[in-house]
Amino acid sequence: MAQFQISRRVRFADTDPAGIVYFPRYFVMTNDLVEDWFAEALHLPYRNIFEEGVRAVPLLRVEAKFTAPSRLGDMLDFSLGVSRLGTKSFNLTIAAHCAGEARLLTHQTSAWARRDGGVLKAEAIPPDVRLRMEGFLDNP
């Protein structure tokens, strides 16, 4: 099982007055991770997906567990794996650690969709994209 990984330092803009990561900022970080995964590992930058104004990859569901606080200056190591790959949707498991300590665990579901008259409708994940996603399956 391959996992996509990036590291990111916690910045001042990520923190709240208590000096810890403000929880919605984690969702920005995980979205950045998914966008990087599409560009770097799936060879499909979001720009190419959204450029036509026809396709989208909407987030349908997200569940997060915050296991320990992250503070300004911490280096977070994010990992992403595909836990389920359906015909039109996929589940990702994303974890963040700092110096080996778990900080965040998310499970999220996204769909592959096409705009049809202003409405998003799920459609099959293209075979070439699906094949690249399979390389990140947790349980192939």
C-alpha positions in Angstrom: 0.0 0.0 0.0 1.4 3.4 -1.0 0.5 6.5 0.8 0.8 10.1 -0.5 2.7 12.2 2.0 3.6 15.8 2.6 4.9 17.9 5.5 3.7 21.3 6.4 4.7 23.7 9.1 1.9 25.2 11.3 1.8 28.9 10.5 0.5 31.9 12.6 -2.6 32.1 10.4 -3.5 28.5 11.4 -3.7 29.2 15.1 -6.3 30.6 17.4 -5.7 33.0 20.4 -4.8 29.9 22.5 -1.9 29.3 20.2 -3.2 26.0 18.8 -4.4 25.1 15.3 -7.9 26.4 14.9 -9.9 23.2 13.9 -11.3 24.6 10.5 -7.7 25.2 9.4 -7.1 21.4 9.5 -9.8 21.2 6.8 -7.9 23.7 4.7 -4.7 21.7 5.2 -6.4 18.4 4.3 -7.9 20.0 1.2 -4.5 21.2 0.2 -3.2 17.7 0.6 -5.9 16.2 -1.6 -5.2 18.9 -4.2 -1.5 18.0 -4.1 -2.3 14.3 -4.4 -4.4 14.9 -7.5 -1.6 17.0 -9.1 1.5 15.1 -8.1 0.3 11.5 -7.8 -2.7 11.3 -10.0 -1.2 13.7 -12.6 -4.5 15.6 -12.7 -4.2 19.1 -11.3 -7.4 20.6 -10.1 -7.0 23.3 -12.7 -7.5 20.7 -15.4 -10.5 19.3 -13.6 -12.3 22.6 -13.1 -10.9 24.5 -16.1 -13.7 23.3 -18.4 -16.3 24.3 -15.7 -17.8 20.9 -16.3 -16.2 18.5 -13.7 -15.8 18.7 -10.0 -14.7 16.5 -7.0 -17.1 17.5 -4.3 -16.6 16.5 -0.7 -19.6 14.5 0.4 -18.8 13.6 4.0 -15.9 14.2 6.5 -15.3 12.8 10.0 -12.4 14.1 12.0 -10.7 13.1 15.3 -8.4 15.6 16.9 -6.1 13.6 19.0 -3.6 16.2 20.3 -3.1 20.0 19.8 -0.8 21.3 17.2 1.0 24.6 17.9 2.6 27.4 15.9 5.9 26.1 14.4 5.0 22.4 14.6 5.9 20.4 11.5 2.9 18.2 10.6 3.5 15.1 8.5 0.3 14.3 6.5 -0.4 10.9 4.9 -3.3 10.0 2.6 -4.6 6.6 1.6 -7.6 5.4 -0.3 -9.8 3.3 1.9 -12.5 2.6 -0.6 -12.7 3.1 -4.4 -16.2 2.9 -5.8 -17.4 3.5 -9.3 -18.4 7.2 -8.8 -17.0 8.0 -5.3 -13.9 7.3 -3.1 -13.0 7.3 0.5 -9.8 8.8 1.8 -8.1 8.3 5.2 -5.9 11.2 6.1 -3.6 11.4 9.2 -1.4 14.1 10.6 1.5 13.5 13.0 4.1 15.7 14.6 7.3 14.0 15.6 5.5 10.6 15.5 2.6 11.8 17.7 -0.9 11.6 16.2 -2.6 14.9 15.8 -5.5 14.4 13.4 -7.3 11.5 11.7 -10.0 12.1 9.1 -12.2 9.8 7.0 -13.8 11.5 4.0 -15.9 10.7 1.0 -15.7 12.5 -2.3 -17.4 12.0 -5.6 -16.4 12.4 -9.2 -19.0 14.6 -10.7 -20.1 16.5 -13.8 -22.1 19.7 -14.0 -25.3 19.3 -15.9 -27.3 22.5 -16.2 -25.8 23.9 -13.0 -26.4 20.7 -11.0 -23.6 18.3 -10.0 -24.3 14.7 -11.0 -22.0 11.8 -10.0 -20.4 10.0 -12.9 -17.9 7.1 -13.2 -14.3 7.9 -12.3 -12.3 7.8 -15.6 -10.4 4.5 -16.0 -7.0 6.2 -16.1 -7.7 8.2 -12.9 -9.1 5.1 -11.2 -6.0 3.1 -12.1 -3.7 5.7 -10.5 -6.0 5.9 -7.4 -5.8 2.1 -7.0 -2.1 2.5 -6.2 -3.1 4.2 -3.0 -5.7 1.6 -1.8 -5.2 0.6 1.8 -6.5 -2.9 1.2 -6.1 -3.7 -2.5 
